[in-house]
Amino acid sequence: MPGHSVPQSEEGSGLPLRRLLLALGDPILDVAAAPDGLDVQVDNVVIIDPEDRVEAREGDLVLLIGVRGGAARRLVRALAAQGATAVAVKAGGHAPAEETIPPSGDARGRSRSGADELRTLRAEAQESGVALLAVRPEVRWDQLQSVCQSIVDDARLNTSEDLGEATGDLFSMAQTIAQLTGGLVSIEDSASRVLAYSSGAEVDELRRLSVLGRQGPESYLALLREWGVFTKLRAGEEVVRIEEHPDLGIRRRLAVGIHAGRQPLGAIWVQEGSQPLSQHAEEALLGAARTTALQMIRQRTQTSAGLRLREDLLSSLLEGRIDASALADTVEVHTERAALVAAFSLSHPASGEAEPEGADGERPDRPVRELRRRQLIDLVSVHTAAYRRSSLVTELDGRVYVLLPDLARTPGGDGWRGVEQSVLALTRKTVAAARAALGLRVQAAVGSLVERLRDVPESRAEADRVLDAMGRDLDGGTDWEVATISDVRSRVLISETLAHLRADPSLRDPRVSRLIEYDQAGGADLVHSLLAYLEAFGDARAAAERLHIHPNTLRYRVRRAASVSGIDLSDPGERLFTQLQLLMEQG
């Protein structure tokens, strides 16, 4: 019998595959291959099982049920030849019971077999020119078909709706640019209409009229044309300087054009207030123009969808859920060039700063946290886009990750070391700007450079290990801002060793536990004193200086700790494990 589907829609009335994936919300389909990108058209959703006659039309998304191995490869090839847009399969080690799984050994063997099968299908899809989607194991086929078809039908009904421009996020971006440049910002389209602007009271007459009228006064626009400003803005990415004209009520300004390729989309304007613009204002403007272009290129929902798709694809790659080619085909980066990942975390107020919300010690509510994370993403995006146009930024589990792809050795003898040093400098500058703008503690870790895009999950994992260790107080409260694995390797290894010890309750010395309980009950501060003594290699004076107490007091507490616990501090093994357990309990 033929594949199950709804009546075929007229050609071109569906939606791009990328919009379908975004409309599904939580990722239940991972992009395994996209040889023609994700802008291919989906007009219909069809289910084909082993008993069906293979029949697909141009624009079909085919849900391929219960077919594995060589049969699946042949079907993918046949469906591509018939014009199918995409094929969705379940291929992996966790397929549900109703799926046809060839007999095999243990679950690990099935997982390896499933991964091998998906790689084979991906290669076939790439060669055949059809998108391949990997369906999450827990997803039911009938529900997936129903939801996907509803999305396609809704798109068909709404193709003529004007959904408006993406100005919501532009106001957030304008405020971010204002913080980075120290000026008053407005974002305008190619017709000089004001789309968004930052807050601020030190406005000149021109800005006041532009904001109120949502467009610059014609007399001023004529002057800009006469001075050649618009010509320069349309020509490229160079920052244009407009000097102060007190007789016209115009303060000094910087401007930069916003472009999509060679097409001008608009401009960002920064007016100087009572204070000079920041030293790095021009660099910040360049990165902001590249980031803002993504938000202006389509209507509001389409723009937001495009940004979300880039973030979702990067998240999937960092988690190892998709092949690097799926990301590379969409954002036009190279799979065989070096790359690295940097991770940023946002937590407590920076030193000396008050908590903007929840100053009474309560954790800020979710909207406040979301706003801060969005601001951090904007800040990171602006700085990294200025460094490398192809940079990508996303958020995972409360951390912000940036991927820097297509890296090349620096000229001269520095090679890759020069690249890593420049990325470290970029990261330090970004962290400093984020701390200053947000008034919060920001830390960052830079993962090692990897040779191919497919290896970036390793760089991300290393950055996570470094950030995890930076967040633990193992060395007296060192406030790391930016680090690599080489900076904190011993700290990382100790931190992970302590995590293993903490996970196994049997790895406890009852004598150390007794000392901790005694200290908690009596407040004698024996634990901190003993730990400081052990970390100072038995140097009582150094330990006492660290704790700001007299050496004799320190010696007394150490003797008392040994007496209470029964630990033999002359035994190297007991000293070592005592120090580890005290660190473990402290963390």
N, C-alpha and C positions, 0 to 999 in steps of 0.2 A: 504494500500500500504506500502511497506517497507520504512525504514528511508532513507532520501536523503543523498548520499555520492558520493565521487569520487571512481573509482575502487580501491579495496583493494590492498595495497602494500604488498610486501613480508615481512614476519615476521622479526622484529628486524631492519628494515631499516629506522625507524623514528628518534625520538630524545627523550631525557628525558623531563618529564613535566616541570622541573625547567627551562630548556633552552627555551622551548616554552613560558613560562611566561615572561622570560627576553627579548626574542625577540619581544614581543608585545610592549615593551617600557613602556610608561605611564601605570600604573596599571588600566586596565579595567576589570580584573578578580581578585577577592580577594580569597585567599585560605581559605575556611571555614573548611575543614577537609582534612587531609592527613594521613590516618592510616598506610600507607606503605611508607611514606616519599614522596619526590618530584623527586626521581630518577626513578620512574616508566616510562615505555616506551609508547609514543604516536605514533601510526603508521597511524592513519586515523582520520578524523573529520566527524561526522555524525549529522544530524538534525533529531529529532523525535518530531512530534506534536501529539495531541490527536487522530488524525485519522489514524496514522501510526501503523503498526504491530511492536511490540517491538522486535527489532532484532539488536543485537550488537555482535561484535567479540572482541577477545582479542586484546588489544592495541587501542581500539576506545576511542576518546573523544566525548562524546554524548552531544549535545546541546538540552536541554529539554524545548520545547516551550509550553506555554499556559496550563500547568498542575499544579494544586495547591492542597494543603491539602493532604488528605489520598491517592488520586490517585498518587500524586508525590512521596509519601513515598514508595508506592508499586512499582512504576517504578524504583526508585533508587535501591531497593532491587533486582528487576528482572535483571536490567542491570549489577549489580555487579555479580550476579550469572552467567551471560553469559560471563563474563571476561572483561567488559569495564574497561578502565584505570581510567577515570574520567567522572563526570557528571556535566554540567554547568546549573545553574538555575537562574532565576530572582525571588527572594523572598524578599520583602521589602515593605515599605510604600510608595514608589515613583514610582511604576511601571507605564509605559506609558499606553496610552488608549487602545492599541491593546491587552494588556495582559488581561487575564481572572481574574478579581478580584471579589470574593464573595461580595454581598451587605453588607455594614457595615455603621457605623456612620460617624463621622467626620474624618479628615485626621489623627488626633492623634490616633484614634482607629485603622485605617488601618496600621499605623506605628507599633503599638504594635502587631497587628495581624501578620504583615510581619516578625517582629523580632522573634515572637514565632514560626512561621513556619520555619524560617531558623534554629533555634535551634533544632527543631524536625528533620529536614532533616539532620542536622549535626550529630545528634545522630544515625540516621539510617545509614548514610554513614560510620561512625566510626565502627559500629557493622558489617556492610556488607563488609567492607574492600575495599571501593572505594573512590577515591578522590572526594571532592565536591567543586566546584568553584562557587562563587557568582558573577554574571554578573552585571556591573553597569547599572542602569536603562536607561541611555540615549543611550546605545549601541544597534545598530540594529543587529538582529540575522544573516541576510544574509551577512552583512559585516564581522561579527565576524567569520563566517564559512569560508568565502573566505580568510581572512587574516591568520587564523590558518592553513588552508590547504596549503597555499603558503609557510608558514614557515616550515611545515613538508616536503613538496616537496623539498624545497631548501636544507634542512638538508640531505635528501636522496641523492641529487646530490653531496654534499660536504663531505660525510663521510670519504673519503680517503685523504682529503687535510690536509697537515701539516701546521698548522696555527702559528707555532713558539712558543717560550717560552715567558713568561710574564716578560720581562726585563724592560719595560717602567716604571712601578711603582716602581721597585726595586731601580732605581737610586734615586728617591725621598726618599725612605725608607733609603737608605744608607746615604743620606745627613742628614736626621732626626737623625739617630743613631749617626752620627758624632757630631751633636750639643749636644746630650745628654751625650755623653761619653768624649768629648773633644779630640778625636783622629781621625785618618784617617781610613776609613772603606772600606772593600771590602766584597762582598757577592759572595760565590762560590758554585758550585754544588757539587755533591758527587764525581765527578772526578777531583775536584780541578780546574775546569775552572772558570774564573772570569766572573760573570754575570753582576755585577754592582759595582760601587765604588764611594766614595765621592770625592769632590774636596779638594785640599790642596797641599802646596808646600814642606812641610817638610818630604819628602818621603825618606826612606832608599833604598839601592840597591835592596833588595829583592822585595819591593813593586813596584819599577820602572820596574823591569824585569817582574813581574807578570802582571802588567797592560798592558805593551807593548805587551807581548806575550799571553795575555788573559789566562795565566796559570802559576802556580809557577814553577820555574826551577826544573828540576828533582833532582839535587844534594840536594836542600833544602827539597824537598818532601821526599827524602830518610832519611834525618836527622829527620824530623818530625815522620816518621814511626819508626825510631830507638828510639826516645824519648818516643814513646807510645802516641803521641798526637792524631793521628787519631783514635786509639782504644778508647780513652776517649771521643772523640767527637761523635763517633758512639754509645757509651754506654748509653748516656742519656743527660740530660739538664745541667749538671754541667759546669760552666765556667772554662776553662782551661787557665792557665797562662804560658806564654813562656818568660823566662827571656832574658835580653839583652845579645847579643854576639857581642861585638865590632869587634872582629877578623874576624867575618863572615859578617860584615856590616848589622847586624840585631839588630833593637831596640826592646824594650820590647813590648809584644803583649798580648792581651786577645782574646780568641776564644770561641765560643759556637756552638754546633751542632744544626742543623735545622731538625726537625723530623715530620713525619706524623704517629702518633702512634709509632710503633717500627721501622718504616722504615726511615733510614737516608736520607735526601734530600740534605744536603750540610752543610755549616758553614758560620758564620759571623766572620770576623777577624777585630780587632781594633789595629792599630799601634800607639804607643805613640809618640808624636812629641816632641817639645822642652819643653812643659809644661806637668806636670803629668796628667794622666787621672782623670776624675772627681770622686768624692767620691762615687757616685751611679752608676758608669759605669757598674759594674757587674749586678746589678738589671735591668738596662736599656737593657743590652744585652739579658737577659733572656726573658723579654717581647717582645723584637724585634724578637727573634728567633721564638716565638710562632706566632707572627703576620705575619712574612715573610713566614712561612710555607704555609699559605693560598695562597700566590702569586706564589709559586713554584710548587704546587701540580698538576697543569694541564697546558695545552697549554695556550697561551696568552688569547685568547677569552674565553676559558672555565674558566680560573682563574678569570678574571675580572667578568665574569657572576656569578661565585660562590660568590664573595665578594658582588656584587650588590644585589644578591638574599637575602643574610643575612641582608643587610642594608634595603632592601625593606620590608622584613618580619617584622623586628623590627619597621620600620616606621609605617607599617599597624597596628601592635599591639598597639603602643603608641597612635595612632589615634583612636583606638577602632574599626577598620574595619575588623579584623580577630579574630578568637578564639585563645586563648593561645596555644592550642594543636597543631595548625598548625606550630607555631614557634618551640615548644618543640620537635616535631617529626623530624624537619629538623636539628636542631643544638644540639639535645640531652641534653636538660635541663629538670628539673622536674617542673611540673605545680603546685604541692602542697607544694612547699618550698618557703620560704620568698625571697623577692627581693626588690631592690630599683633602682631608676633612678636618675642620676645626669645630669645637663644641663650646657653647657659651651657656653659663648657668646664671640665674638671677635669684638672689635670695634676700639677705638682710640689708638694712641701710648701710651705706658706706660710713667709714669712720667719721664721727663728728656730725653726722646728719641725722635728723629726726625722721621717723617713719611717717610718710605723707598720710597714710590712712592707718587706723588702728594703733595709734601711739600708746594706748593704754596696755599694750602687750597682746591684744587679740589679733589673730591672723586676719589680714585684709580679706574682704569678701571676694567671691569669684569674679564679678565684673571688674573690680580693681586689678586683680591678678591678671585677668585676660588683657586688660588695657596695657598693663606694663609689659606683658609678653609681646603684644603687638608692637609696642613702641621699640622694644629691643630688636624684634625682627626687622623693623623699618631701619633702625640705626645700622644694624649689621649689613642689611641689603645695600644701603647707600654707600658705605665704606668699601665693601667688597666689589660692588659694581664699578666703582672708580678704579679699583685695582685690576679687575679682569671682567670684561663684558659678559663672559659666559658663566659667571659664578651663579650658583643656585643656593637658596636658603629655604629651610623648612624647620618645623618644630616637632619633636618627638618626646613624649613623657616629660614635658616641662623644660626640656633643653632645646636650644636653638643650634642648628647645625648648618654649616656652610660648606659646600663642595666647590673646590677650585680645580676645574678640569683643564686639560690641554696645556699642562705646564711643560716648559722647555728649559734646558740648562742655560744658565747665564753665561754670557761671553767671558772669555778669559779663563783663569785657572780655578775659579770658585766652583764651577759646575753646579751640581744639585745643592751643595751647601749654600750657595748664593741665593737660590730659590727659597730654601727653608728659612734663611735669615730675613729675606724680604717679607715672607708670610708672617713670621714672628713679629716683625716691626708693624705690619698692618694690623695684626691681632691686638698688640699692645695699644696702638692708637685707637682702635675700635673700643676696647675695654675702657680706656680713659674717657673717651667721649660718652660712652653709655653711663659710666658712673657719674660724670658731671651732669648729664642731662636728666637722669632718672633719680639721682640721689640715693641709689641702692648699691649694694655690693654685687659686683659682676666679676665672675671668674671665667677664664677660657683655657682650653687645652688644645694643642695642635697635634694631630696625629701624624705618624710618619708618612712620608711620600711613598706612594705605590706606583708600579710601572704601568698598570692598565686600569681602566675604569671599572672593570668587574671586581677589582680587589679593594674598592673603597670601603666595603663593610669592615675590612681589617683595620683601615685607618680610623674609622669611626669607633670601633671597639677599643682601640688604643687610647683615643681621646677620652672615651668614657672612663677607662681605668684611671687615667691621670686625674680627671675631674673628681672621681670618687675619692681618690686619695687626698686631693687638695682640700676636700670638705671635711676631713677628719683631723682632729687636733692631736697629732702625734709628736710634735716637736716644739711644744711650748707656745703654740698659737701663731706660727708664721703665717702671715696673710699673703698667700700667693695670689697674684693677679693673672699671670699667664705662665704656663709651663708646658714642657714637652716631657716625654718619657725619660730622656736622658737627664733632665733636671731633677726628677723626683723618683728615679727608679727604685731606690731602696725603700722609700716611703710607700710606693705602690705595692711592692712585694710584701712588706710588713703588713700593710692594710689588708691585702688579700689573704695572707696567712692567718691574720686575726679573724677574718670572716669565716674561714674554714673551722678554726677552733671554736668560734662562737656557735656554729651550727651543730656541734656535737657536744651535748651536755656531759658526756663521759670524760671529755678532755678538760677536767678541772682538778686542781690540787686542793683537797679539802682544807689544808692548812692555810692556803691563801684565802679561801672563802671565809674561813674563821676570822682571819685578820680583817677582812672587809666588813663583816658583820659587827665585829668589836668596834671598829672605827665609826660605823654608822650609828651605833648605840651610844657611844661615849663622846664622839666629836673630838678625838685626840689628834686628828690629822696625821695618823701614822702612815696611812697609805700613800699620800702625796709625798711625804718625807722619804719613805723607803723607795718609791719610784724615782724621785730626783736623785737619790744616792746611787741607785743602780745605773741610771742613765749617765751619771758623772763618773762611772767606773770606780766607785768607792772613794772619790775625792770629796771629803766632807765639806771642805771650805767652798769648793765650786758649787756643790748642791745647796749649801746654806745661803750662798750669795744669790742663787736663782730664786730661792724662796723668801729672801729678805729676813732671815733669822740668824741667830748666832750659831757658829759651828758647834758649840757644845750642846745647844738645844737639838741640833740635827743629830748629833751622835747619840744623845739620849733616846730620841724617838726611834732611831734605827735599832738600838739594843732592845727597846721596849717592843717593837714590832716582831723581832726575832723571838723574844720571850713569849709573847702572846700566841704566836702562830706555830712555833716549833720549827720554823724553817732554818736550815743550816746555811748561813750566808757564806761560809768558807767553801761550800761545794759549788763548783762552776755550773753544773747542770741545774741545781736548785735555783741558783741566781738567775739563770737564763729563763727557766719556765716561769718563775715568779714575776719577772719583768713582763713576759708575754701576757700572763693572765691579768696582771694589773692594767696593762694597756688595753686588753680586750674588755675588761669590765668598765674601764673609763670611756671607751668608744661607744 
